Amino acid sequence: MAANGTGCCKTGPGYATPLEAMSGPRESLVYVTCVYTGTGIEKPDYLATVDLDPNSPTYSKIIHRLPMPYLGDELHHSGWNACSSCHGDPSANRRFLVLPSLVSGRIYVVDTQKDPKAPALHKVVQPEDIIEKTGLAYPHTSHCLASGDVMVSCLGDKDGNAKGNGFLLLDSEFNVKGRWEKPGHSPLFGYDFWYQPRHKTMISSSWGAPLAFTKGFNPQHVADGLYGRQLYVYSWPDGELKQTMDLGDTGLIPLETRFLHDPSKAIGFVGCALSSNMVRFFKTNDGSWSHEVAISVKPLKVQNWILPEMPGLITDFLISLDDRFLYLANWLHGDIRQYNIEDPEKPVLAGQVWVGGVIQNGSPVLAVTEDGKTWQSNVPEVQGHRLRGGPQMIQLSLDGKRLYATNSLFSSWDRQFYPELVEKGSHMLQIDVDTEKGGLKINPNFFVDFEAEPDGPALAHEMRYPVPLLLILLLLQPQLRFAAAAGNSYKQCDGSMAECGEIDEEFWMESESSRRVLQARTISYGALGRNLPVCGGRVGQPYSATCLPPSSNGYNRGCSTIYRCRH
């Protein structure tokens, strides 16, 4: 609400800041994309609803399945139609889940509002319409925009060539609008993307050409230039490609991309799968972007495998909402790691847990030490089940205390590296997180088994939390009361990326409201440091007349056309 009482936006989906989100309600449901495409089972892919409430009689069970109307989709990632981009906009309603199909090119829109436990199909965007109007195919990552549009990265053209990739725009009714990037400004390869409006920047990553990766992984395709090693820096929101960062051999196949949540910091990370490095990217003093390896997972020397060395294959990572911890999954090695990144330039390993992998105990593949000794990882059974595959997608709870993991990467890659996974299906685990000292531990009470599905074993990929609108409004009430008590000086004009609007991965980007609140009167990221003295004095020194917080001087820039929430 603006100081004059005429707010640009009022109350909408999500949270104002990541720190506020950490005190949100515990997750009770999660949607999981499940795949039959490529498994030999002629059934449609589906969206599963999993019960995460430990007090529920159906805890750790699939309570609903929404099958898609077509075969051969390969459901992969998902995103919401509205998020904290319009946190202050009461007209914005985070109702629809957008499900791009990586192989067929269809985009499904699912209504989660009528019954969050049993979502229903709302609309299908057909690939013919997308190709005719944009030339784009192989849709992957979906994010909501402040304008009400939805933006989807597409990895190639209809023939699987990478050169046809780019960014699709759907309007608020999920009609095809066109491309987002300016003509001639498409990247060489596509995959993930995140935008940071404070720095007027969007950064996208690069997997490879669909005609290569859809057939499984062939190392020769890397040498042939069919896989990426670049990050693409775009101006936001106008879609001009400003810079291409070539990560070289230390950054082969950069996939998931995340900025820190602190909107003042122009810093992020990208997980480079084949090189098994976490690369930190950052803005330099001259306004350009640079990069360096921050975390390196060394390849293992192995016996009885297709290659003499095995990369970790980092396929997913997340950053906690307070920017303290980074979590990554090594799909081939089989471990999930927790790093303290309070100093982003010097991450420190804080926790590690083995939850599968090619080298787990009982596997024919052995890891070899420098002195020639062999070893295997000790992976426990969970509820009598031997863990299959390796950790692939991960999802963190709002409070950072629970990490969920699935194990399917992509059906053709699953079949190549983990044939048992295709035969017996996926599972989903819960990892308990020590957020004080660091540490990870498998929760023995949680196990979702996709082997026993009604239509046969299924592959489980991405997870996304729903949150009922009522809970969102309840969470916002104290904030709105505080704004009223402050004489309506608490101002919101939302319209940037949903750092904390999606109750999951789209927490990872800044919202306009979050940066204004952080600049004004909520707890700052600097205050998260431990053992800080009050007002620069001794630890525990109280405030005095000479040590009072300065009077508030709110952020008073008017709403610009570019960043305004739609009405």
N, C-alpha and C positions, 0 to 999 in steps of 0.2 A: 504494500500500500504506500503510495507516495505521501509526502509530508502534507500536501494540500488536500489529501483525501481522495484524489483521483488516481487510483492505481492503474498501472498498465495491465497488470494481471493480478488475480487474487489467489484462489486456492485450487490446486490441481494435483496431478499424480506425483507420487514419489516423495522425496525428502529434500529439505533445503540444503543440507550439507551431508557429507559422508559421516562425520562424527555423530550427527543426529541419528543417522541410519543405524549406527552400531548399537543404539539403545532401543531399536525397534523390536517388534515381537519375534519370537522364535518361529522358524519356518515350520509349517505343518503339512504342506504339500509340495511336490515338485513334478513338473512335466518332463518327460524323457522321450526323445525321438528314438523310435525303434524301427529296425530295418529288416526286411526280407529280401530286398533286391540284392542279387548276386549270391544268395545262399542256396539256390536250388529249390526253394519253397515258393510256389506260385501263389503268393498272397500279397495283398497291399501292405506297404509300410503303415505304421500307426503311431499315434501319440499316446503314451501311457501316463496315467496319473498314479504317483506313488505316495503312500501315506507316510509322513515323517513325524507324526505326533506319537511320542513314546507312551502316552496315556490312552491311545486309541486301541481298540481290539484288532484293528487291521494294520497296526504299525509294521512297517517294513514289507508291506504287501502292495501289489498293483491292484488298485480299486476301480480303474476304468481304462478302457482302450477305445480310442477313436481311430478307426481304419480310414485310410484315404480311399477315394473312389477309383483310383487307377493303379496299375501295376508298374514296376520299374522306375520308381521315383528316386530312391536313395535320399530319404530325409536326412538332413545333416544339422545345420544350425538354425537358430530362431531369433526373433526379436519382437519387441512390442511396437504398437502403433503410436503410443504416446508415452512420455517419460518425464524426467525432471527438466528436460528442455522447457517444458511448460508447467513446471511445478506450481507456479502461481496462477495458472489459467484454469478457472473452474469449468470452462467449456471443454477442456481436454480430458478425455476419458481413456485410461489405459485398459482397454477392453479386449482388443484383438491381438492374438499371437500370430506373427507372420512366419511361415514355414517354407523357406526355399528348398526345392528338390534339386540336388546337385547334378544328377544324371539326366532326368527327364526335362528339366528346365521349368517345370510348373512351380507356381508359388501359391501355397494354400494360406487362407486366412481363417483363423479359428476363433470363435466367440467363447471367451472364458467367463463372461460376466453372469450369464443366466444361472449357471451352476459350475462353480470353479472345480468341483470334483469330477464333473462330467462335461467337459467342453464339447462344443458342437461346431461342425464345419459351417462357415459363413460364406466363403467365396473361393473360387479357383481362378487364378490368373494363368491363362494358357500360354505355353511357350511360343506358339505361332504368333500371338499378339505381340509378345516381347520382341521376337526376332524381326517381325515386319516393321515395327516402329523404331527399333534401336539397333538391331543386328546383334544383340547380346544373348548369351546362353550360359549355362552352367552357373546359376546363381548360388551364392554362398552366404556372406555375412549380411545381416539386415539390421539397420538402426533407424530409429525414429528421429525426425528433425523438428525444430521449433515451429516451422511453417505448417506442420501437420502432414507433410509428405513423409514417405518412407524411402530410405536409400538402401540399395542392395548392390554389393560388389558382385560382378559376374566375371568368370575366369576365362572366357573365350568366346568364339563365335560358334555357330551351329555345327561346324565341322571339327570343332575341338582345337582350333588354332588359337594360341595365346594372343596373337596380335589383334584379335577382335574383342579383347576384354575391356572392361570399363565399369561405370557406375550407373545403375538403373534408378530412376525416380518413379515412384508410384504416388498418386495423390491421396488425399484423405479417404477417398472411396475405393482406393486400391486399383485405380485405372492407370494404365501406362502413360506417363507424361513424356518421357524421353531420357536422355543421358544427363548426368550431373556435370561431368567435366567439360571444359571447353573443347571445341573441335581441335583435333591434333594434339590433345594433351592426355591421351590415354597412357597408362603405364605399360611396360613390356609384359609384365605378368600381374595377375591379381590374386588376392586372398582376403586378408583381414584389413580393417581400417578403423581408425579412431580420430576424432577431431577435438582440438583444444582451442576454443574461441578466444580465450584471453590472449593467446599468442597468434591468433588468426591463422591457424595451421591445421591441416589434416595430414596424417601419415598413413600410408598403406603399405602392405607387405606383398610377398610374391611366392606362391607355391610352384606352379609350373603349367605347362600346356596340358589341357584335358586329354588330348589324344595320347599323351604319355602316361599321366598318373592314373587314368581310369583303367588301364590294363595291368596295373601292378607296378612295382618299382624295378626299374632296370638301371643299374649304375651307368651304363653307356649313355643313357639319356641325359645324365648330368654333363658328361663330356660333350655331348652334342648340343648343349645349350638349351635344352627343353625344360630346365628347372631354373628358378630364380635365385638371386643372391642380392637383391636390391631392396631398398626402402625408397618410397616416393613421397616427396614433400610437396603438398599442395597449399595454395593460399585458400583460406576459409573465410567466407563461404562461396567465393566466386569460381573455384574449380580450375585455377591455373597451375600447371605443374611448374614449380619453382626450382626444384633440385632433385637429383637422383643420387642417392648414396649407395655406391657399390661396396658391399660388405666383404667382397673377396672370398677366399677359401675359408675364412673364419666365420662366414655368415651364410653358408649354403642352406637353401630352402628356409628363409625366414617366414614364420607363420604368425602366431598370435602376437598382437601388439597392444601394449597398455601404457598410458601415461600414469604418473603418480597422481594421487588424488588431490594433493595440495595444489590449488590452481595457480599459486605464485611461482611454481617450479616448472620450468620448461624441460622436463626430464621424463624419459620413459624407457621401456625395455621391449625387446622383441626376442622371442625364442626361436633360434635357428636350428631346425630339426636335425639335418644331416650332419652339420658341424658340431652339434650338441653344445652350443654356446648360448649363453644369455648375453645379448649385446645391449649395452646402454646407449641411448641416443640423447642428445642434448643440444640446446641452442647456444651458439657462441656469441661473443661480444659484438661481432659484425652482423648478427642477425641470421647467419646461415646455420645449418645443423651439422653436427659431427657425431661420431660414434666410436665406441671402444668395447672390447670384450670385458664383461664384468664378472661372469661366472663361466667356468669351463668344466664340462663333464668329460673326463678323459675316456677315449675308447678302450674297450677291454680286448686283450688278446684272448682268443677262444679256440677251442677244438670242436670239430664235428659240426661246424656251421658253414654257411655259404661263402663267407669271407673269413680271412685270418684275424680280422679285427671287427669288433661290433660297436657301433656308436650307441650312445644312450637313446637317441632319437627323442628330443624334447618336443612333445606334441601339444602341450598346453601349459599355461602358467597363470597365476593370479596374484594380485597384490592386496593385502588386507586394507581395510578402509582407513586405518590410521597410518598407513605407509610404513609400518614397522617390519612386516614380513612379506617375503615373496615365496610362493609355492610353485614347484614345477614337477612335471611328470615325465619320467624316462620310460617310454613305451617298450623299448626292447630290453633294457637292463632290468626293468621291473620295479624301480623304487620311486617314491615320492619324496621330495626334499623340501625343507623349510629353511630359508635364509633370512637372517636379520639384515635389513637394508636401511637402517636408520642413517647410515652413511652410504648413500647409493653408489659411491665410487669404490667402496670396500665391503661387499657383502660377506657375511660370516655364516657358515653352515650351523644351523641351530637344531635341526631335527631331520631324521631320515627313517623311513619305514619301507620294508619290502612287501609288495602286494601282488607278486606275480613275476613275469619276465621269462625270457628265453633261457636264462641260466639258473632258474630256481631248482631246488633239490628235487631229484627224480627225473630231471631232463637229461637227454643225451648230450646236450651242449655243456661244455666245461669252460670256465674262465681260467686263465693261466697267469700266475704272478711273474714278476721279473726273474725270479730264481727258478722258474719252471714248475712250481707246485700248482696243482689244480684246486679249484674251489667252486662252490655253488652257493647261492643265496638261500638263507633259511626262511622259507615262506610258510607261515602257519596255515592250517585249515581253518575255515570259518563255518561254524555250525555243521561240521562234517563234510564240507565241500573243499576240494582242492581248487585253489584259485587259478583261473584260466587267463591266458593272454597277459597283457601288461596294463598299467594305469594309463588311460588316454585322456578323457575329459575330466576336469575337476571343477567343483563348485563349492564356494566357501559360504558359511553362514554369516549373517550380518555381524554378529558379535565376534566372529573369527574363531570360534571354539570348535566348530565341526567342519570337516572337509569331506565332501562326497566325491566318489570316483566311479566312472564307468570304464570299459576296456575295449570298445570297438573304435577303430580309427576310420576305416573306409573298407567296404566289403572286399574289394579285390586285394587290398593290402592285408586285411585280416586273413584271407584264404592263403596268401603267400607266406606270411610269417607265423601265423597262429591257426593252422587248419582246425585244431580242436575247438577253437572259438566259434567257427562257422558250424561245426557239427553239433556242439553242445550249447551254444548261445552265450550271451554275456551274463555278467552279474554287476551289481552295484554295491559299493562298500561305503561305510562311514568311518572316517579317521578322526579320532579325538585329538584336539590340538592344545598343547600347553602354551598359552599366550603370555605367560610370565617369564619362565626360564627357557622356553623353547622345547619342542619335542612332539613326536607324532606316535600314535598308537591305534591299532585297529580296534574298533568297537565290536566285541563278539556278539552283541545283541541285535546287530543290524546286518541283514543280508537279503538282497533282492535277486532272485534267481530267474533269469529269462530263459532257462532251458525248458521249464515246464509250462511254457505259454500254450494256450489252446490250439493255435495253428502251427506249433512247432517252435524249436529254438530260434530266438531272435537276437539281433545285434543291437545293443543299446549305446547311444552316442551322447548327445548333448542334454544337459539338465537346465531347467529354468524354473525359478520360483514364481508362483502367483501370489498376489496379496489382495485380499478383499478390499474394495473401496472404503468400506466402513472403518477398517483398521487404519487406513491411510488418513481418513478425516479425523479419527480419534487422536492420532499421533500429532496432527497439525493443530489441534485445539489449544494446547498450551502455548504454542508459538504465536498463534493469532491473538491470544489473550495478552501475551507479552507485548505484541505490537501495539495493541490498543492502549495498554498502560503506558507505553512510551510516547503517547501522543501521536500515534500513527506515523512516527518517524521511521519505522521499520519499512523499508521499501523493497519491492521486488519487481523486476522487469525481466522475466525469464526469456530464454530463447536460445540457449546454447546446448552443447552436448550433455547427455544425462549421466553425469558422473555418478549420481546416486539415485537415479530414477527408476531403475529396472529391477530393483531388489535382487540383483545378481550381477552379471558381467557389466551391464551398462552403468553400474556404480562407478566404473573406472574412468569416467570422463566428467569434466567440469560442467556444472550448470551455472547459468547466469546468477540464479538466486544464491548458489553456494558461494560464489566468490564475493557477492555483496554481503552475505551474512558473515563470512570469514573476515571481511574488512571492517565489519561493524561490531556487533556485540555478543557473538557467541565465542566459545573457546577456540583458540587458535591452534594451528599445528605446532607452533613453537612451545606452547604450554604442555604438550605431550611429553616433553623431555623429563627425565627423572631427576629428583633432588635439586630442583632449581630454587634458588633463594628468592624471596619476595622482594621486589623493587631493587634488586642488585645487592641486598644486604646478606645477613647470615641466613642459613636455612631455618625456616620457621619464623623469621622476623615479621611481625604484624605490620599492617598498613598504619601510617600516621598522617598527620596533617600535611606533612611535606612529601608524602608518598601515596598519592591518590591517583587512580586512573584518570587520564585526561577526559574532558567532556567529549561526548560523541559528536562527530562531524560526519554525518551519513553520506553515502555515495549518492550524489545528486544529479548525475547525468541523466537526461531524458531518454525515453525509449527511442531507439532508432528503428527505422523501417526494417532493417536487416535482421535485427535480433528480437523483434517483437513477437510474442506468442500470437497465434491466430485466434480470432474471436468468431 
